[in-house]
């Protein structure tokens, strides 16, 4: 997360170490230059990021924060991701880590990480580019199998920097599932009890382990679950075996996977 991005050769060299890691999600957030956002992220740097297999790029017009982190470590700093900032400026930052031996640092890192993701997911910010990896699945064991390649699901980067807020980050799945030999894909699904990525099947929305647990449950037909089968988002107990998709997500799921056969008494 940096309002201004101009990658140095050294930074590119570090990032290239991850160019073949199809399960590593790289999220780039940039901002400023409302009249010409490309001054904050050039076509050259955009093309560099778009080489990676799992990428999201978000434009936040009023961004002033500088944050670099992953799910275990992070730095909040004064430094933009600019070669001039690295080589010429005096910069200052604070380091946080889930791995820290100082207990007080652990929740702070989680708080910063969560706040960064709230910025990514905020409906007012502009999604610029979405690229997702695609895998085959073992339909019998609901396990991810082979990486096929990556698909660009959305791209509105242009030389004029004219970006519209048409879609949201949460509209896109984290990964895709290979569908057939015509080079097509579909969204993967999520277990409604543990949120594990599985094959999408509205009639079987559990991973093998949770399916076994559900079958042993004497009150299984009345048991409500924690996640949406289509998006993986928390459902707060509003999904179950019979209704594994939240009402607000059903139309989109039906457009992609359907049409589903529903009884007239179904709640959708």
C-alpha positions in Angstrom: 0.0 0.0 0.0 1.6 3.2 -1.2 0.1 6.3 -2.8 3.1 6.5 -5.3 4.7 3.5 -6.8 7.9 3.5 -9.0 9.7 0.2 -8.8 13.5 0.1 -8.6 15.4 -2.7 -10.1 16.2 -4.0 -6.6 12.6 -4.2 -5.6 11.7 -5.9 -8.9 14.4 -8.5 -8.3 13.0 -9.2 -4.8 9.4 -9.5 -6.1 10.4 -11.8 -9.0 11.3 -14.5 -6.5 7.5 -15.0 -6.2 6.5 -14.9 -9.8 5.9 -18.6 -10.0 3.9 -18.9 -6.7 0.4 -19.3 -7.9 -1.1 -19.4 -4.4 0.5 -16.2 -3.3 -2.0 -13.3 -3.5 -0.3 -10.0 -4.2 -2.5 -6.9 -3.5 -1.3 -3.5 -4.7 -3.1 -0.4 -3.4 -2.1 3.0 -4.8 -3.6 6.5 -4.8 -3.3 10.3 -5.2 -3.1 12.1 -8.6 -6.9 12.1 -9.0 -6.6 13.8 -12.4 -3.9 11.4 -13.7 -3.7 8.3 -11.5 -1.2 6.8 -14.0 1.4 9.2 -12.5 1.0 7.1 -9.3 1.3 3.7 -11.1 2.9 3.8 -14.5 2.1 1.4 -17.4 5.6 0.0 -17.0 5.0 -1.0 -13.3 1.4 -2.1 -14.0 2.8 -4.5 -16.7 5.3 -5.8 -14.2 2.7 -6.6 -11.6 0.3 -8.1 -14.1 2.9 -10.9 -14.8 2.2 -12.5 -11.5 -0.4 -15.3 -11.4 -2.5 -14.0 -8.4 -2.9 -10.2 -8.4 -5.4 -7.5 -7.3 -4.8 -3.8 -8.0 -6.9 -1.2 -6.2 -7.0 2.6 -6.7 -7.8 4.6 -3.6 -8.0 8.4 -4.5 -7.4 9.7 -1.0 -4.8 7.2 0.1 -1.9 8.7 2.1 -0.9 5.6 4.1 2.2 3.5 3.4 1.9 -0.1 4.5 3.7 -3.2 3.5 2.7 -6.6 5.0 1.5 -10.1 4.8 -0.5 -12.4 7.1 2.4 -12.6 9.6 4.5 -9.5 9.4 4.0 -5.8 8.5 5.6 -2.4 8.4 3.7 0.9 8.7 6.1 3.6 7.4 6.6 7.0 6.0 8.2 5.6 2.8 6.4 5.5 -0.5 7.4 2.6 -2.8 9.7 4.9 -4.8 13.3 4.4 -5.8 13.9 8.0 -4.7 12.4 7.4 -1.3 14.6 4.3 -0.8 17.9 5.9 -1.9 17.6 9.6 -0.9 15.1 10.2 1.9 15.2 9.7 5.7 12.3 7.4 6.4 10.8 6.0 9.5 8.5 3.0 10.3 7.1 0.6 12.8 7.5 -3.2 12.4 4.9 -5.7 13.7 4.8 -9.4 13.7 2.6 -12.3 14.7 5.8 -14.2 15.4 7.0 -11.6 17.9 8.1 -12.6 21.4 6.5 -9.5 22.7 2.8 -10.4 23.2 1.6 -6.8 22.9 2.8 -6.6 19.2 0.7 -9.6 18.1 -2.8 -8.0 18.3 -1.5 -4.8 16.9 -0.2 -6.5 13.7 -3.6 -8.2 13.4 -5.4 -4.9 13.8 -3.3 -3.2 11.1 -3.7 -6.2 8.7 -7.5 -6.2 9.2 -7.7 -2.4 8.6 -5.7 -2.7 5.4 -8.1 -5.3 4.1 -11.1 -3.1 5.0 -9.6 -0.5 2.7 -9.2 -3.1 0.0 -12.8 -4.2 0.3 -14.4 -0.8 0.7 -17.1 -0.3 -1.9 -15.9 3.3 -2.6 -12.5 2.3 -3.9 -11.8 1.4 -7.6 -10.9 -2.1 -8.6 -8.4 -1.7 -11.5 -7.1 -5.2 -12.2 -8.0 -8.8 -11.0 -6.1 -11.9 -12.0 -6.8 -15.3 -10.5 -5.1 -18.7 -10.6 -7.1 -21.7 -11.9 -6.8 -25.3 -10.7 -8.2 -28.7 -11.6 -10.0 -30.5 -8.8 -10.3 -34.1 -7.7 -14.1 -34.4 -7.7 -14.0 -37.4 -5.5 -11.9 -36.0 -2.7 -12.6 -32.3 -3.2 -8.9 -31.5 -3.3 -7.1 -29.0 -5.5 -5.0 -30.8 -8.0 -3.1 -29.2 -10.8 -2.4 -25.5 -11.6 -3.7 -24.8 -15.1 -2.9 -21.1 -15.5 -4.3 -17.7 -14.5 -7.2 -15.7 -15.9 -7.6 -11.9 -16.0 -11.2 -11.4 -14.7 -11.1 -7.6 -14.8 -8.9 -4.9 -16.2 -9.7 -1.2 -16.5 -6.1 0.2 -16.5 -5.7 2.7 -19.2 -3.2 5.5 -20.2 -5.7 8.2 -19.3 -6.3 7.0 -15.7 -10.0 7.2 -16.1 -11.2 4.6 -13.6 -14.9 3.9 -12.8 -16.2 2.3 -9.6 -18.0 -0.5 -11.5 -17.1 -3.6 -9.4 -15.9 -4.4 -5.9 -13.0 -6.5 -4.7 -15.5 -8.9 -3.0 -17.2 -9.6 -6.3 -14.3 -11.9 -7.3 -13.4 -15.3 -6.0 -9.9 -16.0 -4.6 -9.3 -18.9 -7.0 -10.9 -20.6 -10.0 -11.7 -24.1 -11.0 -11.0 -25.6 -14.4 -14.2 -26.7 -16.1 -13.5 -28.5 -19.3 -11.2 -28.8 -22.3 -12.4 -25.6 -23.9 -10.1 -23.5 -21.7 -13.0 -22.3 -19.5 -13.2 -21.9 -15.8 -15.7 -21.7 -13.0 -15.5 -20.4 -9.5 -14.5 -22.8 -6.8 -16.7 -23.2 -3.8 -16.3 -23.2 0.0 -17.2 -25.6 2.8 -20.1 -24.0 4.7 -18.7 -25.3 8.0 -14.9 -24.7 7.8 -14.5 -22.5 4.7 -12.1 -24.9 3.0 -11.9 -24.4 -0.7 -13.8 -27.2 -2.4 -15.5 -28.1 -5.7 -18.7 -26.0 -6.1 -21.7 -28.2 -5.6 -24.9 -26.7 -4.3 -26.1 -30.2 -3.3 -22.8 -31.0 -1.4 -21.4 -27.9 0.2 -19.2 -29.6 2.7 -15.5 -30.8 2.5 -15.1 -34.5 3.2 -14.3 -34.1 6.9 -17.2 -31.7 7.6 -19.5 -33.9 5.5 -18.7 -36.9 7.8 -19.3 -34.7 10.9 -22.6 -33.5 9.4 -23.8 -37.0 8.6 -23.2 -38.1 12.2 -25.1 -35.1 13.6 -28.6 -36.3 14.8 -30.0 -32.8 14.2 -28.1 -32.3 10.9 -31.2 -31.0 9.0 -31.6 -28.2 11.5 -27.9 -27.3 11.7 -27.0 -23.9 10.5 -23.4 -23.2 9.3 -20.9 -20.4 9.3 -19.9 -19.7 5.7 -21.4 -19.0 2.2 -20.7 -21.8 -0.2 -20.3 -19.4 -3.2 -18.2 -16.6 -1.7 -16.7 -18.1 1.4 -17.8 -15.0 3.4 -19.1 -15.5 7.0 -22.9 -16.2 6.9 -23.5 -15.7 10.6 -25.6 -18.9 10.8 -27.7 -18.0 7.8 -26.6 -21.0 5.6 -27.2 -24.7 5.9 -27.1 -27.9 3.9 -30.4 -27.0 2.2 -29.6 -23.3 1.7 -25.8 -23.1 1.4 -25.8 -19.7 -0.4 -26.8 -16.4 1.1 -29.8 -14.7 -0.5 -27.8 -11.7 -1.6 -25.4 -14.0 -3.5 -27.8 -16.4 -5.0 -28.6 -14.6 -8.2 -24.9 -14.3 -9.1 -24.2 -17.9 -8.2 -27.2 -19.0 -10.3 -26.0 -17.0 -13.3 -22.6 -18.7 -13.1 -23.5 -22.3 -12.1 -27.2 -22.5 -12.7 -30.0 -22.7 -13.4 -30.5 -24.6 -10.1 -33.6 -26.7 -9.6 -35.5 -25.3 -6.7 -38.8 -26.3 -5.0 -41.5 -23.7 -5.0 -41.1 -23.5 -1.2 -37.4 -22.7 -1.3 -36.4 -19.4 0.3 -34.4 -18.1 -2.7 
